[in-house]
Amino acid sequence: MLGRHRFFPDPNVKWLGELVRPWDGVSEMDLAVLGVPYDGGTVSHRRGSRMAPQRIREILYTKSTYSSDHGTEVVNTVWDCGDVEVNIVNHGETMMNTYITSGKVFRKSRNTVVFGGDHSITYELTRAAVEVAGEIGFVLFDAHHDVRTEWGVHSGFWLRKLIEQGLIRGENVIQIGIRGSLYSPAYRRYLAEKKVEFITSLELMVNGVGWALEKVFEKLAGLQSIYVSFDIDAVDQAHAPGTDHPSPGGLTGIQAIYMLHSITGKTGARWLDVVEVSPPLDINDATVKLAAELANQYIHARIGKHLEP
C-alpha cells in the first residue's frame, strides 16, 4: 500500500504514494489515513465493506499529487496509520478497538480520513473526535437518516445514539442526499424534535448545489471543528453500485466531489470517513474509484498548496 505507485514514468508527474509513510505512533501529522475493515454491522445481507480500506488505498495512492480541478499540489507527508484491529464476530471488541485506535490518531493528526467498513464505526470515531475537540458540527452524506431505534447490532442507529448520549447536538447536524421509502413519520418527528436538518436528493436536484451548500455553511457557522461522514449510498446507484443498499435518485459523482471539496475546504473539517463501499459488489471499481476521489478531494482541500505555474 505504501511507497511508489506509478502508471508510467513521466518525469514531470509525482504520485501520492510517494508521499505516504507508515505512522510511527509518535509523530505529529498534517494528514492521517486510517482503515476500519469491519462490516459486522451491515444491515442487509450484502456485506463486503471490510475489504474497502485496502482497495481504496490502492486506488488513492496511484493518484498524482497535483489536482487539475483546484490547481493544488500535495507536498506534505501523508501518514498511513494502518487498520484498526477488528474481530469480525465480536462487535463490541471491534468498536472498542476503533474508539481507542482512532483516539490515538486523532490526538496526533490535524486532519484524518478514515476508510470503513460499515457505518456503525462512525459512532466510535465521532466519540473519539468529541473527546479531542469538544463540541463539533456534523455533516452526513447518506441516503438514510440512521436514527432508527436500537434492535440488535446494525449500522442504522449510530446517529441517534450520538444525539441521545449528548455527544453531538442535533442542531449541529445536517444531512445531505436523503431519499427513498425506508423510513416513517416517527423518524421525521424525531429529527424535527432534535433540530436535525436534512436535504433530500430531490431538493438538491430542484434547488441546486449552491443552494444546498449555503444551507450547510449556515448550519455550521460558528463551529470550529467539523466531522464529515460520507456513506457512499448517498450517491446514485449508477455512479456507486458497490454498496450494501444501492438505490436510484441519489447524488451524481460530480455533485458529491464538488460538495465534499467545498465543505471540507471552507470549514474546520478535521475528520472524514468514507463508509459502506463494498468492492465485491462493485462494477469495474466504479465505487472504489469514487471513494478514492472523495478522499483525494479532502486531502487537497485540507493540505493542498496553491503553487505558482
Helices and strands as residue ranges (DSSP letters): G 16-19, E 20-22, E 32-36, G 49-51, H 52-60, E 66-67, E 72-73, E 78-83, H 91-108, E 112-116, H 121-133, E 137-141, H 158-164, G 170-172, E 173-178, H 185-194, E 197-200, H 201-207, H 209-220, E 226-231, G 232-234, H 253-266, E 269-275, G 279-281, H 286-303, E 305-306
